[in-house]
């Protein structure tokens, strides 16, 4: 997916989303886009079209990256 597809699809659906759920749905939408191959660069290029989408993208891009960020020094010592 490229940035135009990310923004275009979001724009089509956001008008029909209940405002009390829009933040959660935006986050889930970004997750689905990532699952279908949207790159971090495509997300970066999508910023600026919608505050809800921007917040969801920022949240997604700032999340820790799995095992890379895991620090085993914080494990319990027995």
CORBEL-V526302 format. One record per residue. N is the residue number from 1. NEAR is the number of other ideal C-beta (glycine too) atoms within 8 Angstrom. D_CENTER is the distance of its C-alpha to the mean C-alpha in whole Angstrom. Layout:
<<N;NEAR;D_CENTER> <N;NEAR;D_CENTER>>
This chain:
<<1;8;13> <2;8;14> <3;9;12> <4;6;15> <5;8;14> <6;15;11> <7;12;12> <8;8;15> <9;9;14> <10;13;12> <11;10;15> <12;7;17> <13;9;16> <14;12;15> <15;6;19> <16;4;19> <17;9;17> <18;5;19> <19;5;18> <20;4;18> <21;8;15> <22;11;13> <23;9;11> <24;7;10> <25;9;10> <26;15;7> <27;11;5> <28;8;7> <29;13;7> <30;14;4> <31;9;5> <32;8;8> <33;11;8> <34;10;7> <35;6;10> <36;7;12> <37;6;12> <38;10;10> <39;6;11> <40;6;9> <41;6;12> <42;12;11> <43;17;8> <44;9;10> <45;8;13> <46;12;11> <47;9;11> <48;4;14> <49;9;14> <50;10;13> <51;5;12> <52;10;10> <53;16;8> <54;11;8> <55;10;8> <56;13;5> <57;13;4> <58;9;7> <59;10;6> <60;12;4> <61;9;7> <62;5;9> <63;6;9> <64;5;13> <65;6;13> <66;6;15> <67;5;19> <68;6;19> <69;7;18> <70;6;21> <71;5;24> <72;5;27> <73;4;29> <74;4;28> <75;5;29> <76;3;32> <77;3;35> <78;2;38>>
